[in-house]
Amino acid sequence: MKNTNIKVLSDSLGQRKSRTTVAECNDHIVELVIEPGAFSTSLGSYHHSDLGIYVLEGTIEVTAAGGKQKLESGSFCTVSRMEAHQISSNGKAIYLSYLRDRCGWTEEKSYTTTFLPKVVNVVDKASAKDTDHCNFVIANINDHEVRLGIHKGDYNEHHHSNSDECFLFLEGKYFLAHMLGEEELECFDFVSVNKLEAHKPYMPKRTFLLYFHKKGIRTVNYEGSELNFFTDV
């Protein structure tokens, strides 16, 4: 069970530009990108992976042939593979990227297609849901998916039989029990749970999470029966 407090990590890295891997999820990686001031990437694409971006702090723009998309703090964006794009900001920005491991960046000479990246404001979407339990897909990244989870209550001890699972704690109150004990998560804690690793969450009040895992993830409780934890509501 690996737990990275992204806020603490970003503070410890200070103001310097950096790109740090904070988690591995099957054959994908989650990277923390810190841009201390105005910046713009070169025009390019990932030919072998879709790209997911979640903004933790600041505002960035993703530019493609279809135009520009602004991502503020709390927004998630998907860029399809082989789609030429640029990422830029007028000030400090901190964001997560989610893509296949060892996937090379290719510089492009021009924008290739007229797509416009899909943007979801995760925090607004969660706040608008009038429920204490739902879990639904907000993005598909290769053979993985990103889900927004809204939970409250005491959940069964379980493991995932066919996929690692990572999640970013966003808001609420979250306790996680596992073989090493129990810990209370703070905002922007990023947890990595290996396949077959037993864990038991407890959320005494309404809580928001962002999940990363394979499509078709299977959830099995301690008795060996399968649970329908991912509701798609």
C-alpha positions in Angstrom: 0.0 0.0 0.0 1.7 3.2 -1.2 0.5 6.6 -0.2 1.9 9.9 -1.7 0.7 13.2 -0.3 0.8 15.3 -3.5 0.5 18.6 -1.7 3.4 17.9 0.6 5.4 16.6 -2.4 4.7 19.7 -4.5 5.7 21.9 -1.6 8.9 20.0 -1.0 9.9 20.4 -4.6 9.5 24.1 -4.2 9.3 26.4 -7.2 11.5 24.5 -9.6 10.1 22.9 -12.8 9.7 19.2 -12.3 8.0 16.0 -13.6 7.9 13.2 -10.9 6.3 9.8 -11.1 4.0 9.4 -8.1 2.4 6.0 -8.8 2.4 3.0 -11.2 -1.0 1.4 -12.1 -0.6 -1.8 -14.2 1.3 -0.6 -17.3 0.4 3.1 -16.7 2.0 5.8 -14.6 0.8 8.9 -12.8 3.1 11.9 -13.0 3.1 15.1 -11.0 4.0 18.1 -13.2 5.0 21.4 -11.6 5.4 24.5 -13.8 6.5 27.4 -11.6 5.6 30.1 -14.1 4.3 30.8 -17.5 5.2 28.0 -19.9 4.3 26.3 -23.2 5.2 22.8 -24.3 6.2 22.1 -27.9 3.6 20.9 -30.4 3.5 17.1 -30.2 1.7 13.9 -29.5 1.9 10.5 -27.8 1.5 7.9 -30.6 1.0 4.9 -28.3 -1.1 6.3 -25.5 -4.1 8.5 -24.7 -3.3 11.2 -22.1 -5.3 12.2 -19.0 -4.7 15.5 -17.2 -6.1 16.6 -13.8 -5.3 20.1 -12.6 -4.5 20.5 -8.9 -3.5 24.1 -8.9 -3.6 27.0 -11.4 -5.0 27.1 -14.9 -3.7 25.5 -18.0 -4.8 25.6 -21.7 -4.7 22.6 -24.0 -4.5 23.7 -27.6 -5.4 21.4 -30.6 -6.6 21.9 -34.1 -10.2 22.1 -32.8 -9.3 25.1 -30.6 -8.4 25.8 -27.0 -9.7 24.2 -23.8 -9.2 25.9 -20.5 -8.7 23.7 -17.5 -9.0 25.2 -14.0 -8.2 23.6 -10.7 -10.5 20.5 -10.3 -10.8 19.8 -14.1 -9.9 16.6 -15.9 -9.1 16.5 -19.6 -8.6 13.7 -22.1 -6.3 13.9 -25.2 -6.5 10.9 -27.6 -3.3 9.2 -28.9 -1.7 10.7 -32.1 -3.6 14.0 -31.5 -1.1 16.9 -31.8 -1.5 19.3 -29.0 0.2 21.9 -26.8 -0.1 22.6 -23.1 0.5 26.1 -21.7 -0.2 28.5 -18.8 0.2 32.1 -18.0 1.3 31.4 -14.4 2.2 28.6 -12.0 0.4 25.3 -12.6 0.5 21.9 -11.0 -1.2 18.9 -12.6 -1.3 15.1 -12.9 -0.8 13.3 -16.1 -1.9 9.7 -16.7 -0.6 7.6 -19.6 1.2 4.4 -20.5 4.6 3.9 -19.1 7.6 4.4 -21.4 5.5 6.1 -24.0 7.5 8.5 -26.1 6.6 12.0 -27.0 6.8 12.9 -30.7 7.2 16.5 -31.9 4.8 17.4 -34.7 5.0 20.1 -37.4 1.3 20.9 -37.5 -2.0 20.2 -35.8 -3.4 17.0 -37.3 -7.1 16.7 -36.6 -10.0 18.9 -35.6 -10.6 17.4 -32.2 -11.4 19.4 -29.1 -10.2 17.7 -25.9 -13.0 16.7 -23.5 -13.0 18.5 -20.2 -14.9 17.5 -17.0 -15.0 19.7 -13.9 -14.7 17.0 -11.3 -15.4 19.0 -8.2 -18.5 20.7 -9.7 -19.8 17.3 -11.0 -19.4 15.7 -7.6 -21.1 18.6 -5.8 -24.1 18.4 -8.1 -24.8 14.7 -7.4 -27.4 14.2 -4.7 -26.3 10.8 -3.4 -23.9 9.3 -0.8 -22.8 6.5 -3.1 -22.1 6.5 -6.8 -19.1 5.8 -9.0 -19.0 6.5 -12.7 -16.6 6.9 -15.6 -15.5 10.4 -16.5 -12.7 9.3 -19.0 -11.3 6.3 -20.9 -7.5 6.2 -21.1 -6.4 3.3 -23.4 -7.7 0.1 -21.6 -8.0 2.0 -18.3 -10.7 4.3 -17.0 -10.9 7.3 -14.7 -13.9 7.3 -12.3 -15.4 9.9 -10.0 -16.4 8.2 -6.7 -18.8 9.7 -4.1 -19.0 7.6 -1.0 -20.2 7.6 2.6 -20.2 4.8 5.2 -18.4 1.6 6.1 -17.4 -0.6 3.1 -16.5 -4.3 3.0 -12.9 -5.4 3.1 -12.0 -6.3 -0.5 -9.4 -6.6 -3.1 -9.3 -6.2 -6.9 -8.5 -9.5 -8.6 -7.4 -8.2 -12.1 -6.1 -4.7 -11.7 -4.0 -2.4 -9.6 -6.0 0.6 -8.3 -5.0 4.2 -7.6 -7.1 7.0 -6.2 -6.7 10.7 -5.4 -8.6 11.8 -2.3 -10.3 15.1 -3.0 -12.7 16.1 -0.3 -14.5 14.7 2.8 -13.2 12.2 5.4 -11.5 9.0 4.5 -10.0 6.1 6.6 -8.3 3.2 4.9 -7.5 -0.1 6.7 -5.0 -2.5 5.2 -2.5 -5.2 6.3 -0.2 -2.6 7.8 -2.8 -0.8 9.9 -5.2 2.1 9.4 -4.5 5.6 8.1 -6.5 8.8 7.7 -6.1 10.4 4.3 -5.7 14.1 3.7 -6.7 16.2 0.7 -4.5 15.3 -2.3 -3.3 12.0 -0.8 -2.7 9.7 -3.7 -3.0 6.0 -2.8 -1.7 3.0 -4.9 -3.2 -0.4 -4.1 -1.6 -3.4 -5.8 -3.8 -6.1 -7.4 -5.0 -8.7 -4.8 -4.1 -6.4 -1.9 -6.9 -6.3 0.7 -8.1 -2.9 1.9 -11.2 -1.6 3.7 -12.4 2.0 3.4 -14.5 3.9 5.9 -15.9 7.4 5.1 -17.9 9.0 8.0 -19.1 11.8 5.8 -19.7 12.4 2.1 -16.3 12.0 0.3 -15.0 12.5 -3.2 -12.4 10.4 -4.9 -10.8 10.1 -8.3 -10.1 6.5 -9.3 -7.6 5.1 -11.9 -7.7 1.4 -12.9 -8.3 -1.1 -15.7 -11.7 -1.3 -17.4 -13.7 -4.2 -16.1 -12.0 -4.2 -12.7 -13.3 -6.9 -10.4 -13.9 -6.3 -6.7 -13.9 -9.4 -4.4 -14.7 -9.3 -0.7 -12.9 -11.3 2.0 -15.4 -14.2 1.7 -14.6 -14.6 -2.0 -17.8 -13.3 -3.5 -17.8 -10.5 -6.1 -19.0 -7.0 -5.2 -20.6 -4.4 -7.5 -18.6 -1.5 -6.0 -18.5 0.4 -9.3 -22.1 1.6 -9.8 -22.0 3.7 -13.0 -24.8 5.8 -11.5 
